[in-house]
Amino acid sequence: MNYEETIAYLYQSAPMFQQIGSKAYKEGLDNTLAIDTHLGHPHQRFRTIHVGGTNGKGSTSHTIASVLMESGYKTGLYTSPHLLDFRERIKINGQMINQDFVVDFIAENKAFFKKLDASFFELTTAMAFAYFAKEKVDVAVIEVGLGGRLDCTNIIRPDLSIITNISFDHMAQLGNTLTAIAKEKAGIIKPGIPVVIGEAEGEVKQLFIDKAKDRSPIIFTEEEKPILEGKQQTSNDERPGWFFRTKNDAALFYELGGLAQEKNAATILCAIDELKKSGYKIPDEAVKAGTSRIIENTGLQGRWQIIQKYPKMVFDTGHNVGGMEYIVHQLQSETYEKLYLVIGMVNDKDVASVLELLPQKAVYYFTQASVERALDATILKEKAAEYGLKGQAFSTVKEALNAAKAAATENDFIFVGGSTFVVADALGIEH
């Protein structure tokens, strides 16, 4: 098989959660452990950092990888989902996995995978670990796929665990309360391994404390307060992002825009301090360079990503209640004459809770991404009307985006999101 045939095989033989949702989810680590043994435990041949949580995992993972790269480490990065290219999931020093490795890995192990009826995520996690081992990375930043306790990535013994925050998402798999979700995500906390918690309060915070007990050093970002002052840049005439003054009296530019990034940056700075304590050589200049060149170093997309300035058009992958709260606040802080929202969601999300947050004073272009999980645009429009949100329904993201662009003038604002997959389709159009 060539590369295209191999990717088609992966999608067809091991359907991915990204496309079809819970039908692709396999609970438990039996397959992962069997594959790991079959491959000779590749994850044991490099150092790792494990990143879990509900929102901000991707930004946190990419930023830490960028800082490590600037520090001189050969750095692997495993994240999900991808937006445009499967190979975005597996990178070394910002470069996507080699196509030949993908082809050879599947060809050499296909018979074994078939016997296990392995899932897409089980295969891709194994592929990432094997690739990082073969290429002899110094360290790999590994993002949790879903949950934590039973996630395929949870076979690693990292130098540091990070849990960004807890919000409602994937309730069918993780539970219907924040404490239930937190319990699953706390599964990446391991004896003797420090864990940095980005945001937690009340019962969720206590759950983390109980899980760590005296076995794991636990650091709460909100207690450490690594950022003394933050100023956001949102003007069309300035580079978007944040200027931070840290408690070490350092001045940092953090290039990811969006209100949620202030909390992410604080978590990242706490994590970097812990990595230094465990022996990582991370100079202050590497932190400055790494936080200011995240996109260039890692290729991260879809985080309050400004596509054009007149009219201003922003793509953001925030797709659950926690992520959408930040997006709505961000939209309220922007200056524009008219607001246009190109919005689509998937059918296994808490659609009502998201719609309840969205501004009524906007023109909506309801749409659906090109994945099986996409909620029908007409149904989304009908549900949105219950919350006073008015607009038209479009069967493709391309049609919706083109309609919004045709209607907007240079002083207006177009936001595209509601689903990672809507952003993926839109990026495909803009690229």
Secondary structure, 3 states (H helix, E strand, C coil): CCHHHHHHHHHHHCCCHHHHHHHHCCCCCHHHHHHHHHHCCHHHHCEEEEEECCCCHHHHHHHHHHHHHHCCCCEEEECCCCCCCHHHHEEECCEECCHHHHHHHHHHHHHHHHHHCCCHHHHHHHHHHHHHHHCCCCEEEEECCCCCCCCHHHHCCCCEEEECCCCCCCHHHHCCCHHHHHHHHHHHCCCCCCEEECCCCHHHHHHHHHHHCCCCCEEEHHHHCCEEEEEEECCCCCCCEEEEEECCCCEEEECCCCCHHHHHHHHHHHHHHHHHHCCCCCCHHHHHHHHHCHHHHHCCCCCCEEEEECCEEEECCCCCHHHHHHHHHHHHHCCCCCEEEEECCECCCCHHHHHHHCCCCCEEEECCCCCCCECCHHHHHHHHHCCCCCEEECCCHHHHHHHHHHHCCCCCEEEEECCHHHHHHHHHHHC
